[in-house]
Amino acid sequence: MARHGRSSMPPPPNGNGGYEFEVVEVGPPVYITPPPEVKARGGLIPMGDGEGLDSRPAPLPELRARTINDVALNFEASFQLGLTRHALKDHESAITHLERSVALARQANDRRLLALALHSLSVVLQDAGRMESAIPLTEEIVRLSEASDDQRMLVRALVRHGSLLRKCGRIEEAAGVLERAVETVGVF
Protein backbone atom coordinates (compact mmCIF):
# COMPACT_ATOMS: atom_id res chain seq x y z
CA MET A 1 0.00 0.00 0.00
CA ALA A 2 1.31 3.44 -0.91
CA ARG A 3 2.00 5.91 1.87
CA HIS A 4 2.17 9.66 1.30
CA GLY A 5 3.27 12.31 3.73
CA ARG A 6 4.77 15.74 3.94
CA SER A 7 7.77 16.57 6.01
CA SER A 8 9.88 19.64 6.58
CA MET A 9 13.61 19.41 6.80
CA PRO A 10 15.18 21.51 9.56
CA PRO A 11 17.00 24.62 8.39
CA PRO A 12 20.61 23.94 7.44
CA PRO A 13 23.33 25.47 9.64
CA ASN A 14 23.79 28.36 7.21
CA GLY A 15 20.25 29.55 7.97
CA ASN A 16 18.88 29.43 4.42
CA GLY A 17 15.76 27.64 5.62
CA GLY A 18 14.52 24.15 4.89
CA TYR A 19 12.24 22.87 2.17
CA GLU A 20 9.46 20.37 1.99
CA PHE A 21 9.65 17.08 0.18
CA GLU A 22 7.29 14.21 -0.35
CA VAL A 23 8.26 10.62 0.32
CA VAL A 24 6.18 8.02 -1.46
CA GLU A 25 6.70 4.42 -0.46
CA VAL A 26 5.42 1.72 -2.76
CA GLY A 27 7.06 -1.14 -0.96
CA PRO A 28 10.82 -0.96 -1.27
CA PRO A 29 12.47 1.22 -2.58
CA VAL A 30 11.61 4.78 -1.48
CA TYR A 31 11.27 7.48 -4.16
CA ILE A 32 11.63 11.19 -3.48
CA THR A 33 9.74 13.81 -5.46
CA PRO A 34 10.94 17.36 -4.65
CA PRO A 35 8.60 20.35 -4.78
CA PRO A 36 8.75 22.48 -7.96
CA GLU A 37 10.60 25.39 -6.31
CA VAL A 38 13.51 23.09 -5.43
CA LYS A 39 13.60 21.70 -8.97
CA ALA A 40 13.60 25.27 -10.30
CA ARG A 41 16.88 25.92 -8.50
CA GLY A 42 18.45 23.44 -10.93
CA GLY A 43 20.19 21.29 -8.37
CA LEU A 44 18.30 18.02 -8.78
CA ILE A 45 18.45 15.04 -11.05
CA PRO A 46 15.23 14.45 -13.00
CA MET A 47 13.02 11.92 -11.28
CA GLY A 48 9.70 12.62 -12.96
CA ASP A 49 7.60 15.62 -13.80
CA GLY A 50 6.60 16.46 -10.23
CA GLU A 51 3.15 15.00 -10.83
CA GLY A 52 4.21 11.37 -10.64
CA LEU A 53 7.20 9.21 -10.09
CA ASP A 54 9.86 8.10 -12.48
CA SER A 55 9.77 4.33 -12.90
CA ARG A 56 13.47 4.00 -12.06
CA PRO A 57 14.80 4.38 -8.53
CA ALA A 58 17.84 6.60 -8.11
CA PRO A 59 20.45 5.53 -5.58
CA LEU A 60 19.84 7.72 -2.55
CA PRO A 61 23.51 8.66 -1.96
CA GLU A 62 23.75 9.83 -5.58
CA LEU A 63 20.43 11.71 -5.27
CA ARG A 64 21.56 13.52 -2.14
CA ALA A 65 24.92 14.41 -3.63
CA ARG A 66 23.45 15.78 -6.84
CA THR A 67 20.77 17.64 -4.91
CA ILE A 68 23.31 19.43 -2.77
CA ASN A 69 25.89 19.77 -5.57
CA ASP A 70 28.69 19.50 -3.04
CA VAL A 71 32.02 18.09 -4.25
CA ALA A 72 32.91 16.52 -0.89
CA LEU A 73 29.51 14.87 -0.59
CA ASN A 74 29.67 13.70 -4.20
CA PHE A 75 33.10 12.24 -3.44
CA GLU A 76 31.82 10.43 -0.37
CA ALA A 77 28.78 9.01 -2.17
CA SER A 78 30.81 7.80 -5.16
CA PHE A 79 33.62 6.48 -2.99
CA GLN A 80 31.31 4.52 -0.68
CA LEU A 81 29.31 3.18 -3.62
CA GLY A 82 32.57 2.07 -5.27
CA LEU A 83 33.63 0.24 -2.11
CA THR A 84 30.21 -1.38 -1.85
CA ARG A 85 30.27 -2.51 -5.48
CA HIS A 86 33.74 -3.94 -4.85
CA ALA A 87 32.42 -5.88 -1.85
CA LEU A 88 29.70 -7.24 -4.17
CA LYS A 89 32.43 -8.30 -6.65
CA ASP A 90 30.99 -5.91 -9.25
CA HIS A 91 34.45 -4.74 -10.29
CA GLU A 92 33.49 -2.71 -13.36
CA SER A 93 30.90 -0.67 -11.47
CA ALA A 94 33.33 -0.24 -8.57
CA ILE A 95 36.00 1.01 -10.97
CA THR A 96 33.57 3.50 -12.51
CA HIS A 97 32.58 4.96 -9.14
CA LEU A 98 36.13 5.05 -7.81
CA GLU A 99 37.37 6.75 -10.99
CA ARG A 100 34.67 9.35 -10.38
CA SER A 101 35.96 9.72 -6.80
CA VAL A 102 39.47 10.29 -8.14
CA ALA A 103 38.17 13.01 -10.49
CA LEU A 104 36.22 14.68 -7.66
CA ALA A 105 39.24 14.61 -5.34
CA ARG A 106 41.30 16.24 -8.10
CA GLN A 107 38.56 18.85 -8.57
CA ALA A 108 38.61 19.57 -4.83
CA ASN A 109 42.43 19.67 -4.90
CA ASP A 110 42.45 17.42 -1.83
CA ARG A 111 45.63 15.32 -1.83
CA ARG A 112 44.56 13.05 1.04
CA LEU A 113 41.22 12.20 -0.58
CA LEU A 114 43.00 11.71 -3.89
CA ALA A 115 45.48 9.29 -2.31
CA LEU A 116 42.62 7.41 -0.63
CA ALA A 117 40.64 7.15 -3.88
CA LEU A 118 43.71 6.12 -5.89
CA HIS A 119 44.57 3.46 -3.32
CA SER A 120 41.06 2.00 -3.37
CA LEU A 121 40.94 2.08 -7.15
CA SER A 122 44.31 0.28 -7.32
CA VAL A 123 42.97 -2.47 -5.02
CA VAL A 124 39.86 -2.95 -7.19
CA LEU A 125 41.94 -3.03 -10.38
CA GLN A 126 44.20 -5.63 -8.79
CA ASP A 127 41.20 -7.74 -7.73
CA ALA A 128 39.80 -7.43 -11.25
CA GLY A 129 43.02 -8.90 -12.63
CA ARG A 130 44.27 -5.58 -14.03
CA MET A 131 47.37 -5.22 -11.84
CA GLU A 132 49.49 -3.48 -14.48
CA SER A 133 46.82 -0.76 -14.71
CA ALA A 134 47.10 -0.20 -10.96
CA ILE A 135 50.85 0.51 -10.99
CA PRO A 136 50.61 4.13 -12.27
CA LEU A 137 48.07 4.78 -9.52
CA THR A 138 50.39 3.53 -6.78
CA GLU A 139 53.22 5.58 -8.31
CA GLU A 140 51.02 8.67 -8.05
CA ILE A 141 50.19 7.84 -4.43
CA VAL A 142 53.93 7.74 -3.68
CA ARG A 143 54.38 11.17 -5.32
CA LEU A 144 51.43 12.61 -3.36
CA SER A 145 52.85 11.19 -0.14
CA GLU A 146 56.28 12.68 -0.83
CA ALA A 147 54.70 16.09 -1.43
CA SER A 148 52.64 15.88 1.76
CA ASP A 149 55.70 15.38 3.98
CA ASP A 150 53.70 12.72 5.89
CA GLN A 151 56.18 9.92 6.55
CA ARG A 152 53.56 7.36 7.62
CA MET A 153 51.55 7.99 4.47
CA LEU A 154 54.74 7.66 2.43
CA VAL A 155 55.65 4.31 4.01
CA ARG A 156 52.16 2.96 3.37
CA ALA A 157 52.33 4.16 -0.25
CA LEU A 158 55.74 2.59 -0.77
CA VAL A 159 54.62 -0.73 0.72
CA ARG A 160 51.49 -0.79 -1.46
CA HIS A 161 53.48 0.11 -4.58
CA GLY A 162 56.24 -2.40 -3.82
CA SER A 163 53.85 -5.25 -3.14
CA LEU A 164 51.98 -4.54 -6.37
CA LEU A 165 55.24 -4.53 -8.32
CA ARG A 166 56.15 -7.88 -6.73
CA LYS A 167 52.77 -9.37 -7.67
CA CYS A 168 53.34 -8.22 -11.25
CA GLY A 169 56.67 -10.05 -11.33
CA ARG A 170 58.76 -6.87 -11.24
CA ILE A 171 60.87 -8.21 -8.37
CA GLU A 172 63.93 -5.95 -8.67
CA GLU A 173 61.80 -2.81 -8.75
CA ALA A 174 59.72 -4.10 -5.85
CA ALA A 175 62.84 -4.75 -3.78
CA GLY A 176 64.06 -1.18 -4.32
CA VAL A 177 60.73 0.35 -3.39
CA LEU A 178 60.32 -1.84 -0.30
CA GLU A 179 63.91 -1.11 0.82
CA ARG A 180 63.05 2.58 0.62
CA ALA A 181 59.97 1.91 2.78
CA VAL A 182 62.13 0.22 5.43
CA GLU A 183 64.64 3.11 5.35
CA THR A 184 61.82 5.65 5.68
CA VAL A 185 60.43 3.84 8.73
CA GLY A 186 63.85 4.26 10.35
CA VAL A 187 63.56 8.04 9.86
CA PHE A 188 60.60 8.53 12.20
Legacy VTK file of the C-alpha trace (Angstrom):
# vtk DataFile Version 3.0
C-alpha trace
ASCII
DATASET POLYDATA
POINTS 188 float
0.000 0.000 0.000
1.311 3.436 -0.906
1.999 5.913 1.871
2.166 9.656 1.295
3.270 12.309 3.731
4.774 15.740 3.943
7.768 16.572 6.012
9.877 19.637 6.582
13.613 19.415 6.800
15.179 21.512 9.565
17.003 24.622 8.394
20.612 23.945 7.437
23.328 25.466 9.636
23.788 28.358 7.210
20.250 29.550 7.973
18.884 29.427 4.419
15.760 27.638 5.616
14.517 24.149 4.889
12.237 22.870 2.167
9.464 20.374 1.985
9.653 17.082 0.180
7.293 14.206 -0.347
8.261 10.618 0.322
6.178 8.022 -1.455
6.705 4.424 -0.459
5.422 1.723 -2.756
7.063 -1.136 -0.962
10.820 -0.959 -1.268
12.472 1.225 -2.583
11.608 4.781 -1.483
11.269 7.481 -4.156
11.630 11.193 -3.485
9.741 13.815 -5.461
10.940 17.363 -4.649
8.601 20.351 -4.778
8.752 22.482 -7.959
10.602 25.387 -6.310
13.506 23.086 -5.425
13.601 21.699 -8.969
13.605 25.268 -10.296
16.880 25.924 -8.498
18.449 23.438 -10.926
20.195 21.291 -8.375
18.299 18.024 -8.781
18.449 15.044 -11.048
15.234 14.454 -13.004
13.017 11.920 -11.276
9.703 12.623 -12.956
7.595 15.622 -13.796
6.600 16.461 -10.229
3.152 14.996 -10.832
4.212 11.367 -10.643
7.201 9.207 -10.089
9.862 8.103 -12.476
9.768 4.334 -12.902
13.472 3.996 -12.059
14.802 4.383 -8.529
17.836 6.602 -8.108
20.453 5.526 -5.580
19.843 7.722 -2.552
23.511 8.656 -1.965
23.749 9.832 -5.585
20.433 11.712 -5.266
21.555 13.519 -2.140
24.924 14.406 -3.628
23.451 15.779 -6.844
20.767 17.641 -4.906
23.310 19.435 -2.770
25.886 19.769 -5.575
28.691 19.503 -3.037
32.020 18.095 -4.245
32.910 16.525 -0.885
29.511 14.865 -0.591
29.667 13.701 -4.200
33.099 12.245 -3.443
31.823 10.426 -0.367
28.781 9.013 -2.173
30.808 7.797 -5.165
33.619 6.485 -2.986
31.310 4.520 -0.679
29.308 3.183 -3.617
32.569 2.069 -5.274
33.634 0.244 -2.112
30.212 -1.375 -1.852
30.273 -2.515 -5.485
33.737 -3.943 -4.854
32.417 -5.877 -1.854
29.701 -7.242 -4.168
32.426 -8.304 -6.654
30.993 -5.913 -9.250
34.451 -4.737 -10.293
33.493 -2.709 -13.361
30.899 -0.672 -11.468
33.333 -0.244 -8.574
36.002 1.013 -10.971
33.567 3.504 -12.514
32.582 4.962 -9.143
36.127 5.051 -7.808
37.373 6.751 -10.991
34.672 9.351 -10.378
35.959 9.720 -6.796
39.469 10.293 -8.143
38.170 13.009 -10.486
36.219 14.683 -7.656
39.239 14.614 -5.337
41.295 16.243 -8.101
38.560 18.849 -8.567
38.608 19.574 -4.828
42.426 19.674 -4.903
42.451 17.419 -1.830
45.629 15.320 -1.828
44.564 13.055 1.039
41.217 12.204 -0.576
42.997 11.715 -3.887
45.484 9.292 -2.313
42.621 7.407 -0.632
40.638 7.149 -3.878
43.707 6.116 -5.893
44.571 3.458 -3.322
41.055 1.996 -3.371
40.943 2.077 -7.155
44.307 0.279 -7.319
42.969 -2.468 -5.022
39.858 -2.952 -7.193
41.943 -3.029 -10.378
44.203 -5.627 -8.787
41.203 -7.742 -7.731
39.797 -7.431 -11.254
43.024 -8.900 -12.634
44.272 -5.580 -14.025
47.369 -5.217 -11.841
49.488 -3.477 -14.484
46.817 -0.759 -14.707
47.100 -0.205 -10.957
50.854 0.505 -10.992
50.611 4.129 -12.267
48.066 4.777 -9.517
50.385 3.532 -6.778
53.223 5.576 -8.307
51.016 8.670 -8.047
50.187 7.839 -4.427
53.931 7.742 -3.676
54.384 11.170 -5.325
51.434 12.611 -3.365
52.847 11.186 -0.145
56.277 12.681 -0.827
54.700 16.094 -1.434
52.639 15.884 1.761
55.701 15.379 3.978
53.702 12.722 5.894
56.183 9.920 6.553
53.560 7.360 7.616
51.554 7.987 4.472
54.743 7.657 2.426
55.654 4.308 4.015
52.158 2.961 3.368
52.326 4.165 -0.246
55.740 2.590 -0.772
54.624 -0.726 0.722
51.495 -0.789 -1.461
53.480 0.110 -4.581
56.245 -2.402 -3.822
53.851 -5.251 -3.135
51.980 -4.537 -6.368
55.239 -4.527 -8.325
56.153 -7.877 -6.733
52.774 -9.374 -7.667
53.338 -8.217 -11.246
56.669 -10.054 -11.334
58.759 -6.871 -11.243
60.868 -8.209 -8.372
63.930 -5.945 -8.666
61.805 -2.807 -8.754
59.717 -4.099 -5.852
62.845 -4.749 -3.782
64.064 -1.184 -4.316
60.733 0.349 -3.390
60.322 -1.839 -0.298
63.906 -1.105 0.822
63.047 2.583 0.619
59.975 1.915 2.779
62.129 0.218 5.426
64.638 3.105 5.348
61.823 5.649 5.678
60.433 3.836 8.728
63.849 4.264 10.351
63.555 8.044 9.865
60.605 8.526 12.198
LINES 1 189
188 0 1 2 3 4 5 6 7 8 9 10 11 12 13 14 15 16 17 18 19 20 21 22 23 24 25 26 27 28 29 30 31 32 33 34 35 36 37 38 39 40 41 42 43 44 45 46 47 48 49 50 51 52 53 54 55 56 57 58 59 60 61 62 63 64 65 66 67 68 69 70 71 72 73 74 75 76 77 78 79 80 81 82 83 84 85 86 87 88 89 90 91 92 93 94 95 96 97 98 99 100 101 102 103 104 105 106 107 108 109 110 111 112 113 114 115 116 117 118 119 120 121 122 123 124 125 126 127 128 129 130 131 132 133 134 135 136 137 138 139 140 141 142 143 144 145 146 147 148 149 150 151 152 153 154 155 156 157 158 159 160 161 162 163 164 165 166 167 168 169 170 171 172 173 174 175 176 177 178 179 180 181 182 183 184 185 186 187
